[in-house]
Amino acid sequence: MNNFRAWLLMGLLTVLLVLIGNAVAGSSGAFLFFLIALGMNFFGYYFSDRIAIAMTGSQPLAEHEAPELYAMIRNLAQRAGIPMPRVYRTPSPQPNAFATGRNPANAAVAVTDGLMQLLNRSEVEGVLAHEIAHIKNRDVLVGTIAAALAGAITMIANALQWGLIFGAGRDDEEAGNPLSLVGTLLMIILAPLAATLIQLAISRAREFEADATGARLAGSPHGLANALLKLERAAQHIPMQVNPATSHLFIVNPLTAESFARLFSTHPPIAERVRRLQQMQ
């Protein structure tokens, strides 16, 4: 099912880009954007984890720099029956974490600097168990591809916007065509919206599933439940400079302090997640 969702996302991206190309430059633009979509789909599938890591500014974390963190991740990975994922640190004081990769053999877990500072050991283990659960459940592929595609769509929309401002790529006849102008304006408006819709297409149920699986891997739901409450409070007071296209990857929405981000949140309410975890007791 997750592989089907990934291919569906890439198919939607291709259709969207062809429509954008056709609106901007007719059939030649549609063909050009079709080729761009093929390239983006290829790199999005095979290098989505690296793209997500780069978009979040995360950096490799060596074992000697965080031996306790490595020990927890290794133990949880063994319990889950998956290979040891690569470990990264995200330079942010906001406590948070995310997992990425197209499958367990090509997975990575990233934790922010603030995670180890705010949470105690059982809470950190609960958060890590949640991320390992995403890898075990094989739902990181959809989230990672969605992040890469949403970011790419936003970049294309920005390029179209600047092209419209400076008249790039238009001859005199095309510049005076009101239909072409309207089409470009519509794509500039709709492309970022489409990026948001791609993220919203990710089922919120995957977070509930990862919470439940993570609680079982950790041996108790208490650490994760307490961590979620702390992370929610911290996200409201500690800003995080992160590309909005990657916000759905994190265990708690890093942009939760922004009302607009809450409106389009890909995360279920923390209170509901905690309530379900407490019921596991």
Secondary structure, DSSP 8 states (H G I E B T S, - for coil): -HHHHHHHHHHHHHHHHHHHHHHHHHHHHHHHHHHHHHHHHHHHHHSHHHHHHHHTT-EE--GGG-HHHHHHHHHHHHHHT----EEEEE--SS--EEEEESSGGGEEEEEEHHHHHHS-HHHHHHHHHHHHHHHHTT-HHHHHHHHHHHHHHHHHHHHHHHHHHHTTT--HHHHT-HHHHHHHHHHHHHHHHHHHHHHHTS-THHHHHHHHHHHHHHT-SHHHHHHHHHHHHHHHHS-----GGGGGGBSS-TTTTSHHHHHT-SS--HHHHHHHHHHT-
